[in-house]
Amino acid sequence: MRWIVLGLAALVIAACTQAGNLHNQIIWTGGVGYDVRAVTTSGGPPTYEASASYTTAHASERPQILRNLLYRGVSKVKSDGYDYVVVQGGNNTTLTSTTYRYGVAISSASYPGVKLRLVGYKAGTPHPPNAQEAATWLARLKADGAEG
């Protein structure tokens, strides 16, 4: 019984990882997955990591995927109460999802992706000169066809 409980706990933890979240979205939504989460370190500025992965069948849609990812990331920063945002990156990444059974890898899949880092700042507080208003970002992205 104890092993069953530990196994279920491990599955829950694995399902909550960013890779697990993206992989599940790719499988269940037709080939593109998005994830935005806070990664702020103690004492650091409010920082978010936004990632998107997609199947190779969607590679030609990468510009739209990046717009959607930016929209989701900036929306998250704004919804958490920050008025300005600095976007860093646009780095290529690869999502590798491996399925294990009884501790043995039984399958693996890799997907191309993109990762951004966003830092939020409140109005009236010091922020870098390259910080842009979140509302302006969102309006521009929406006009360019971004979907949230």
Backbone bond lengths (Angstrom), bond angles and torsions (degrees), N, CA, C in turn:
res aa  C-N    CA-C-N  psi(-1)  N-CA   C-N-CA  omega(-1)  CA-C   N-CA-C  phi
1 M - - - 1.452 - - 1.525 110.49 -
2 R 1.327 115.94 -41.70 1.460 120.01 -179.39 1.523 110.57 -61.21
3 W 1.333 117.84 -38.21 1.464 121.54 -179.31 1.523 111.16 -67.71
4 I 1.314 116.30 -34.14 1.458 119.79 177.92 1.522 110.10 -66.31
5 V 1.318 116.81 -44.64 1.463 121.26 178.97 1.522 110.36 -62.68
6 L 1.322 117.67 -44.88 1.468 120.90 178.44 1.523 111.08 -63.09
7 G 1.326 116.61 -39.84 1.462 120.24 178.30 1.512 111.97 -63.49
8 L 1.326 116.44 -43.88 1.463 120.18 177.91 1.522 111.41 -64.63
9 A 1.320 117.58 -39.33 1.466 120.79 177.32 1.523 110.64 -61.93
10 A 1.328 117.05 -41.55 1.460 120.73 178.64 1.525 110.81 -63.67
11 L 1.325 117.53 -39.04 1.466 120.69 177.91 1.520 111.40 -64.71
12 V 1.319 117.14 -40.80 1.460 120.84 178.93 1.521 110.20 -63.58
13 I 1.319 117.11 -44.03 1.468 120.81 179.22 1.513 109.90 -63.56
14 A 1.327 117.64 -44.92 1.460 121.05 -179.72 1.520 111.46 -63.19
15 A 1.319 116.81 -37.09 1.458 120.44 -179.22 1.518 111.70 -68.48
16 C 1.312 118.00 -22.49 1.460 121.93 -177.35 1.525 112.77 -89.42
17 T 1.307 118.71 -5.68 1.450 120.04 -179.64 1.516 109.57 -72.48
18 Q 1.316 115.72 158.92 1.452 120.13 179.58 1.525 110.55 -62.04
19 A 1.315 117.32 -43.84 1.461 120.26 179.74 1.521 110.96 -61.47
20 G 1.326 116.43 -42.64 1.461 119.82 178.73 1.505 111.77 -63.81
21 N 1.328 116.71 -41.02 1.455 121.90 179.36 1.529 110.61 -62.98
22 L 1.329 116.99 -48.05 1.458 120.87 -179.38 1.526 110.88 -64.40
23 H 1.327 116.43 -43.97 1.465 120.16 -178.75 1.533 110.39 -60.53
24 N 1.309 117.37 -44.98 1.465 120.63 179.37 1.524 111.42 -61.70
25 Q 1.328 117.41 -40.62 1.463 120.09 178.11 1.518 111.39 -64.62
26 I 1.328 116.70 -41.53 1.470 120.35 179.83 1.524 109.68 -60.77
27 I 1.307 116.43 -44.24 1.458 121.06 -178.41 1.529 111.22 -67.71
28 W 1.336 117.71 -44.42 1.462 121.01 -171.07 1.519 114.95 -91.99
29 T 1.324 118.93 -15.02 1.470 118.79 -176.16 1.513 113.20 -114.03
30 G 1.295 118.69 8.48 1.451 119.45 174.03 1.511 115.62 96.63
31 G 1.296 118.60 17.16 1.452 118.58 169.09 1.507 118.75 119.36
32 V 1.343 119.86 -1.48 1.468 121.13 178.16 1.523 108.40 -134.21
33 G 1.343 116.47 134.56 1.453 121.15 177.58 1.515 111.05 -128.85
34 Y 1.327 116.68 141.94 1.469 122.71 -179.86 1.523 109.28 -125.32
35 D 1.338 115.98 147.22 1.456 120.30 175.31 1.520 108.50 -150.33
36 V 1.326 117.12 131.25 1.467 123.03 175.01 1.505 106.86 -128.18
37 R 1.324 116.89 126.24 1.463 119.82 179.78 1.517 110.60 -145.76
38 A 1.327 114.36 152.08 1.464 121.09 177.44 1.516 109.22 -73.41
39 V 1.329 116.01 135.33 1.465 121.77 177.44 1.527 110.65 -130.44
40 T 1.321 116.09 27.53 1.458 121.83 -177.48 1.525 110.18 -61.84
41 T 1.329 115.93 132.71 1.458 120.59 175.09 1.522 108.51 -92.58
42 S 1.294 116.22 158.20 1.457 121.74 -178.61 1.526 110.25 -55.95
43 G 1.313 116.23 123.53 1.453 121.76 178.43 1.517 114.34 81.87
44 G 1.332 117.39 -3.72 1.456 120.81 -179.32 1.513 111.86 -92.21
45 P 1.340 116.24 171.65 1.466 119.25 177.87 1.533 110.23 -69.57
46 P 1.327 118.12 158.00 1.464 121.28 179.31 1.531 110.30 -64.49
47 T 1.306 115.59 109.45 1.458 122.13 -172.45 1.523 109.94 -119.57
48 Y 1.312 115.05 142.41 1.465 121.95 -179.29 1.523 108.60 -129.10
49 E 1.319 115.15 148.94 1.458 121.07 174.33 1.522 107.21 -117.07
50 A 1.323 115.71 125.66 1.456 121.55 178.60 1.523 107.82 -115.55
51 S 1.323 115.93 129.18 1.462 120.59 -178.48 1.515 109.88 -132.26
52 A 1.309 114.42 147.24 1.457 120.98 172.98 1.517 107.60 -137.82
53 S 1.308 116.26 140.51 1.456 122.24 173.89 1.510 107.82 -132.74
54 Y 1.326 115.49 155.46 1.454 119.67 -174.76 1.519 109.80 -153.00
55 T 1.319 115.89 159.62 1.457 119.68 176.25 1.526 108.49 -76.58
56 T 1.311 116.13 160.90 1.470 119.72 -179.30 1.526 111.18 -62.98
57 A 1.328 117.59 -22.85 1.467 120.37 176.61 1.528 111.53 -64.05
58 H 1.332 117.58 -21.00 1.468 122.16 -179.74 1.528 112.73 -102.86
59 A 1.314 118.09 9.80 1.470 121.07 -176.70 1.527 112.26 -59.04
60 S 1.316 117.34 -34.93 1.469 119.82 -179.62 1.532 111.56 -69.15
61 E 1.326 117.52 -15.81 1.469 122.29 -179.81 1.525 112.43 -93.16
62 R 1.314 117.74 9.66 1.467 121.17 -175.56 1.533 113.32 -52.68
63 P 1.353 120.91 -43.66 1.478 118.65 178.72 1.531 112.29 -58.55
64 Q 1.333 117.45 -40.82 1.469 120.55 178.35 1.525 110.59 -68.76
65 I 1.322 116.97 -39.01 1.468 121.04 178.14 1.524 109.36 -61.38
66 L 1.326 117.31 -42.16 1.469 120.76 179.01 1.522 110.96 -65.00
67 R 1.337 118.06 -41.71 1.480 120.43 176.79 1.527 110.54 -61.13
68 N 1.326 116.53 -45.16 1.467 120.12 179.25 1.522 111.27 -62.49
69 L 1.329 116.30 -40.22 1.467 120.73 179.20 1.527 110.88 -64.45
70 L 1.326 117.03 -44.99 1.464 120.66 176.77 1.529 110.31 -59.55
71 Y 1.320 116.60 -44.24 1.465 120.46 -179.44 1.529 110.57 -60.55
72 R 1.320 116.59 -45.61 1.465 120.07 179.67 1.526 111.40 -65.16
73 G 1.325 116.79 -41.04 1.464 120.24 179.86 1.515 112.50 -65.55
74 V 1.326 116.79 -48.87 1.468 120.68 -179.55 1.531 109.79 -65.85
75 S 1.335 117.64 -36.64 1.473 120.57 176.79 1.524 111.16 -60.77
76 K 1.320 116.65 -41.54 1.471 120.79 179.32 1.527 110.47 -64.40
77 V 1.325 116.82 -44.66 1.471 120.65 179.17 1.528 109.26 -60.49
78 K 1.330 116.94 -46.76 1.464 120.74 -179.20 1.537 111.33 -65.16
79 S 1.325 117.41 -41.59 1.469 119.57 -178.76 1.524 112.28 -67.15
80 D 1.330 116.69 -21.81 1.463 120.36 176.14 1.527 112.08 -85.65
81 G 1.339 116.84 5.31 1.460 120.76 172.26 1.513 116.34 97.46
82 Y 1.318 117.79 15.33 1.465 120.47 179.77 1.523 109.30 -102.41
83 D 1.333 116.11 139.55 1.457 121.66 -174.11 1.525 113.06 -97.57
84 Y 1.325 116.50 -23.80 1.461 121.69 -179.33 1.523 108.91 -123.20
85 V 1.326 114.90 152.11 1.463 119.21 -178.86 1.525 109.96 -142.69
86 V 1.311 114.81 142.36 1.462 122.40 171.18 1.522 106.27 -113.28
87 V 1.325 115.94 126.70 1.463 121.30 178.34 1.515 108.14 -103.81
88 Q 1.318 115.43 127.23 1.458 121.44 179.66 1.509 109.07 -120.55
89 G 1.296 116.62 139.51 1.456 119.42 172.43 1.498 114.10 101.29
90 G 1.294 113.37 -134.98 1.447 121.53 -163.85 1.517 105.57 104.03
91 N 1.346 114.78 31.20 1.458 120.99 -175.15 1.520 111.90 -79.33
92 N 1.328 115.31 139.81 1.462 120.05 174.46 1.516 109.09 -69.76
93 T 1.309 115.25 145.81 1.456 120.97 178.76 1.521 108.18 -147.07
94 T 1.299 115.76 168.61 1.459 121.30 175.89 1.516 108.20 -129.61
95 L 1.314 116.01 131.08 1.456 121.98 174.74 1.521 106.95 -96.88
96 T 1.307 116.38 122.75 1.453 120.89 174.56 1.513 107.69 -116.89
97 S 1.304 115.53 122.45 1.452 121.55 179.71 1.517 108.29 -114.76
98 T 1.314 115.95 124.64 1.460 121.45 -179.43 1.519 109.03 -117.61
99 T 1.303 116.00 134.03 1.460 122.14 177.77 1.517 108.51 -100.47
100 Y 1.310 115.31 130.47 1.469 121.76 -179.48 1.514 110.23 -114.65
101 R 1.305 115.76 145.07 1.459 121.60 171.47 1.524 106.72 -134.56
102 Y 1.306 115.12 121.82 1.472 121.86 -178.34 1.532 111.42 56.12
103 G 1.318 116.33 36.78 1.455 121.24 176.91 1.515 114.98 80.78
104 V 1.322 117.43 4.20 1.464 121.50 -178.83 1.525 108.73 -114.79
105 A 1.332 116.31 130.68 1.459 120.30 178.17 1.528 108.93 -66.59
106 I 1.347 115.69 126.35 1.464 118.65 -179.54 1.530 112.26 -111.94
107 S 1.336 117.19 -20.11 1.465 119.73 175.24 1.525 109.29 -159.19
108 S 1.316 115.33 158.03 1.452 120.90 -179.88 1.528 108.38 -148.12
109 A 1.316 116.13 144.22 1.463 121.56 177.76 1.523 108.07 -139.26
110 S 1.321 116.48 141.12 1.464 121.65 177.79 1.519 109.58 -121.31
111 Y 1.329 114.91 141.35 1.456 121.41 -178.85 1.525 108.86 -132.70
112 P 1.349 117.79 140.12 1.466 119.55 173.83 1.519 109.66 -70.63
113 G 1.321 116.06 159.13 1.450 118.84 179.68 1.509 112.40 -163.97
114 V 1.314 114.51 -175.75 1.461 122.61 179.01 1.521 107.74 -141.05
115 K 1.326 115.81 145.48 1.455 121.28 -178.25 1.530 109.05 -132.21
116 L 1.332 116.01 135.64 1.466 123.33 177.89 1.522 109.28 -123.56
117 R 1.319 116.00 154.37 1.458 122.08 171.52 1.517 106.57 -120.51
118 L 1.328 115.84 130.66 1.453 121.45 -179.44 1.522 108.95 -122.53
119 V 1.330 115.89 139.59 1.461 121.30 177.90 1.523 107.88 -123.28
120 G 1.338 116.36 129.08 1.457 121.51 -177.88 1.519 112.73 -100.50
121 Y 1.325 115.53 148.84 1.467 122.59 177.55 1.516 108.55 -137.63
122 K 1.311 116.78 142.40 1.465 122.20 177.62 1.528 109.41 -85.32
123 A 1.333 115.32 149.62 1.464 120.40 175.45 1.523 108.57 -61.41
124 G 1.318 116.68 142.87 1.458 120.65 178.32 1.523 113.73 85.43
125 T 1.324 117.62 -2.87 1.469 120.82 176.21 1.527 107.93 -111.12
126 P 1.328 116.88 155.42 1.471 118.80 179.29 1.534 110.86 -60.87
127 H 1.322 114.94 135.74 1.455 120.52 175.37 1.526 108.66 -144.65
128 P 1.321 117.42 155.87 1.460 119.93 -178.36 1.531 111.62 -65.29
129 P 1.326 116.61 157.35 1.465 119.80 -177.66 1.532 113.25 -64.19
130 N 1.327 117.49 -22.09 1.472 119.12 -179.92 1.524 112.80 -87.56
131 A 1.334 118.01 3.34 1.469 120.84 175.57 1.520 108.71 -72.22
132 Q 1.325 115.61 134.82 1.462 120.75 -179.64 1.523 109.28 -116.61
133 E 1.329 115.62 153.33 1.462 119.61 178.29 1.520 109.27 -63.11
134 A 1.326 115.71 131.86 1.462 120.82 -179.31 1.526 110.70 -61.78
135 A 1.326 117.68 -40.32 1.466 120.72 -179.18 1.526 110.97 -62.34
136 T 1.325 117.24 -38.07 1.467 121.26 178.05 1.521 110.72 -65.86
137 W 1.340 116.03 -44.35 1.469 120.94 176.75 1.522 109.80 -55.69
138 L 1.339 116.30 -50.72 1.459 120.71 -175.85 1.524 111.65 -62.10
139 A 1.318 117.86 -41.88 1.464 121.38 179.16 1.528 110.89 -63.26
140 R 1.329 116.14 -43.05 1.467 120.48 -179.64 1.531 110.41 -65.77
141 L 1.328 116.63 -44.13 1.467 120.17 -179.86 1.522 111.25 -65.07
142 K 1.326 116.92 -40.63 1.468 121.16 178.91 1.532 109.86 -63.34
143 A 1.349 116.88 -41.68 1.463 120.63 178.26 1.527 111.47 -63.70
144 D 1.327 116.55 -28.93 1.474 121.64 179.09 1.529 112.27 -85.86
145 G 1.346 117.44 4.00 1.450 120.37 174.47 1.517 115.89 96.24
146 A 1.333 116.94 13.34 1.475 119.50 179.26 1.522 110.06 -68.69
147 E 1.317 114.02 146.36 1.453 121.25 177.72 1.519 109.11 -122.39
148 G 1.310 116.50 140.02 1.459 120.87 -178.85 1.455 110.88 -99.86
